[in-house]
């Protein structure tokens, strides 16, 4: 199922972000008798099957964790699609692979029948060369990789082209230089933009969308929703990302914990659903528990 086809039909897209299995680093594995990767994968498959009636696609996020080994995103998406029949969106990150490896992943995605794929640049690792993985960026711009993927698919497959997704930061809707970058991505072949986490006032958020449209960016935008666990979780995210979580919400998170966090997420989903003229869909980060999507979407 290509999400771009759903968007053209006027369907409100629902994406659920799920965390794939990962294993500890080789050093940490020494202290573990056995790491049952099959069991963890089976649990993820069952979670997808239970959540599938509520969603159009599952996405595999870009994870920056030098202490764990994350399986190849395209490979995981292929296996999950085979086991569940669901649309699964792998993420390909410029930070983590050289040009030949990137093109190899795209080629395999086309061969395996993957219909949706997310290209991101990826935040760099730290400067500790003895601890952190290497930042590759062999291809430095997302738009360049998108253009290359579009050229490749015309030679590799006769099926429908990929639906390519790419991030957009709506908070930079007044930054002309950034909007130029986003427009380059659109012209290179992006089908859908994926917005950042939404916490600020809805009117201010939608005003940013209108500013993006006035600049001439026309592709659908899917907006991200991030359920909070409690007030400490929220405070740490405010400090790390500067998210606009109000004192009122922090106070209620302290009282209600994850239950209130889910209510916040569900209300944001419903508010976006009421503005289909400006909003084309949502992506819910489940933070490792796909069951939360069932609560938010119901």
Secondary structure, DSSP 8 states (H G I E B T S, - for coil): --HHHHHHTT--EEEEEE---EEE-HHHHTT-S---HHHHHHHHHHHHHHHGGG-SEEEE-----TTEEE--HHHHHHHHHHHH---EEEEEEGGG--HHHHHHHHHHHHHHT--EEEEE------S-TTTS-----SS--HHHHHHHHHHHHHHH-SS---EEEEEE-GGGTT-HHHHHHHHHHHHHT--EEEEEE--S-HHHHHHHHHHHHHHT--SEEEEEEE---SHHHHHHHHHHH-----HHHHHHHHHHHHHHHHHHHHHHHHHHHTTTTT--EEEEE-TT-THHHHHHH-
